[in-house]
Amino acid sequence: MKVGYRSKQAILLLGDTLGFILGFFLSMTVRNFSPPSIDLIVLHAPLFSIMFLFWFVFNYISGLYDLEHVSQNAKYYRRFSETAVISLIVSIVFFYLVPDKNIAPKTILFLNILFGYGLSFVFRFLYIQYVGARRLQANIIFVGFTKEVKELMGIMKNQPEKGYNTVALIDPEKNVRSVDFPDVEIFEGLHTIRPAITNYNANLIVIAPHLRQDANALRELYQLLFWKVEITDLPSFYETITGRIPPSTFSESWFLEHLRHTEKLIYDKVRRLLDYVAALLIGLFLIIIFPFIALLIKLSSKGPLFFKQKRIGYNGRMFEMYKFRSMYALAPDGSAEIEGWEFAKKKDKRITPIGGFLRKTRIDELPQVWNLWRGDITLIGPRPERPAIVRELEERMPYYPLRHLVRPGLTGWAVLHQQYTDTIETSLQKLQYDLYYIKNRSFLLDLSILLRTVNVVVRFMGQ
């Protein structure tokens, strides 16, 4: 369903690949003042191939393949330049650590970065000019109108880089007026589906759940099996576009169908092993920076160095989670809450000067390495909430405890997609993200979350 989006990402990846390879040949030609021999290429190719893989990873971490960031503005090009510099620094360290002393790649490496990323820059400039957000889009017809359809139509209108364009809406219940969506054709009869596909060159039909029981709708959709058009259900398409589970699907039957197999024996055992490795690495880093962080916290405000809170974890079990204190100690227990629990907010005045830095870099979370080692949390999963917040949210959202089907995480899918969850509405969105992760968790999704978390940390995008 994400053909347009994936195609554009593939174009960018292909451009980088050609740029890096061509840059490799140009760098060797300039370095030796003549085209390189086969023997010279064979000598350098293995290590530089590994280096190219690193560069692709750095590009991904920096969001250079996220189409919503690919635009002709100074911020994007600055990010591109920063990635090239990081690639150069890491490459230098890599080549000086490898045991192969038969090559001296300093000049070639510098020139390869210069030519490789330079050609990639030119390619991306041409991509923005001639492909951009408006090309390679899939034309969509929605059959049936719901709140989720309205939300998706707004997202695709405001974010054309996602690769979708709504061309028509079939509304047999007559709930929509044409003035509500002036850029989209509104039809009321189900018999108009096939003419609309032809007239608007539609590639994808998205059907609302309530029409899957409608005999007339099913009869019309059956005819489309002989057409070159894809048919999908609204919940699946909603997940693809938003990375969330739509609230309209929340039901006992849906959860039984999609969340009953949360235990994955091999996956869980490998994840636990990775948790121990991560705890050792994070713990070592924590030991190194601890004296500096402790001094800064103590100098910036009065109160304890560490802050601990009770949180709800796997299967509703309560545990104490540790953090560096990032807020002023306003209450006797060292917390910043003097009138009961409250959500943290953007530009929260309770955050200390050094606390803002700790939050943006996620350094305040490092003491949770103890929770990671004990098994209270895992590396990736839904972030654990406090008991008081959980109780209130459970009263308003009966399915909220489902996020406790898996172990909570140090980072997670919702963390990457949301800012502060300071209202019931944003808490519902957070639950949607968490359920999406629980339903789709895999090594590939975990790797994506981990790499994107690195981008959040190095760019001070924490909260």
Secondary structure, DSSP 8 states (H G I E B T S, - for coil): --HHHHHHHHHHHHHHHHHHHHHHHHHHHHHHTS---HHHHHHHHHHHHHHHHHHHHHHHHTTTT-GGG-SSSHHHHHHHHHHHHHHHHHHHHHHHHSS--S---HHHHHHHHHHHHHHHHHHHHHHHHHTTTTSS-EEEEEES--HHHHHHHHHHHH-GGGSEEEEEEE-TT----GGGSTTSEEE--GGGHHHHHHHHT--EEEE-GGGGG-HHHHHHHHHGGGSS-EEEEHHHHHHHHHSS--GGG-SHHHHHHHHS----HHHHHHHHHHHHHHHHHHHHHHHHHHHHHHHHHHHH-SS-SEEEEEEE-GGG-EEEEEEE--B---STTS-S-SSS-----TT-TTB-HHHHHHHHTTGGGGGGHHHHHHTSSEEES---B-HHHHHHHHHH-TTGGGGGGS--EEE-HHHHH-S---SHHHHHHHHHHHHHHHHH--HHHHHHHHHHHHHHHHTT---
